[in-house]
Amino acid sequence: ITAGIYYSTNAGSSYTQIAAFTADGGSATASGASYALPASVNLSNVRVKAEVHSYKDGFDVDFVKIRVYDAYIQYQ
């Protein structure tokens, strides 16, 4: 079971993974992820998304739940 955080610099036409999370019968601790964008990126085209993949075995549906607490762009 996996989940991830992704970003796009082309208004969502394609995404790149920033972080991946897996779980197997338990809960994970909070963690952070960051990515430095090139200065040439048009910030009006930046998108961030969380994506979760689940699966169903013969008995139950297993899943990962992601909580995104804070997403921001920091100018430097």
N, C-alpha and C positions, 0 to 999 in steps of 0.2 A: 504494500500500500504506500503510495507516494503522493507528495504534494509539493508545490513549488511556487516561488515568486518570480515573476517575469517582468521585463520592461521592453518598451518599443520606442524607437526614435522616429518612426515613420507613420505615426497616427494609427498604429495597430495593424499595419499590413503584415508585419512579421515581429516575432518576440524572441528575446534572448533570456535564458534563465539566469537569475541572480543567486537563488538559493534553492536547495532541495531538502525535503524533510521526509523521513520514513518513520513508521510506527509499527510495532508488532505486539499487541496485547498490553499496551501501557500508554503512558502520557510522556511527552517530551518537555523539556524545560524551554523557556523563552530564549531566542537567539536573534541576533541582528544580522543584517546583510546590507551592503552598500556597493555602489558602483559609481565610478567617476566617468561622467560623460565628456566627450570632447567639447571644446569651446565653440566649435562650429555648429553644434546641434541647435535647431530651432526648438525652444522649449514648448511652444504651442503644439508640437507634434509628439511630445513625450507622453506615454501611457504606462501604467503599472497595473498588473493583474495578479491575482492568486488563483491557482488552478489545483484542483483535487482529483485524484484518480481513485476509484474504489473498485472492488471486485466482489463477486458473489460466488461462494463455493457451494457445495451441495446442501449446506445447512443454514447459512447465515450470510448477511451482507456485512462486510468489513469496510471501514472507512477511516479517513484521516480528516480531522477538522483543523483548519488554520484560522487563527485570529490575527488580523493585521492591526496592530495598535497604533502605529504612526508611520506615515509615508510622507516624505517631504523632499524638496529639492533645496540643497544648500549651495548658495552662491559663494564662490571663492575668487 
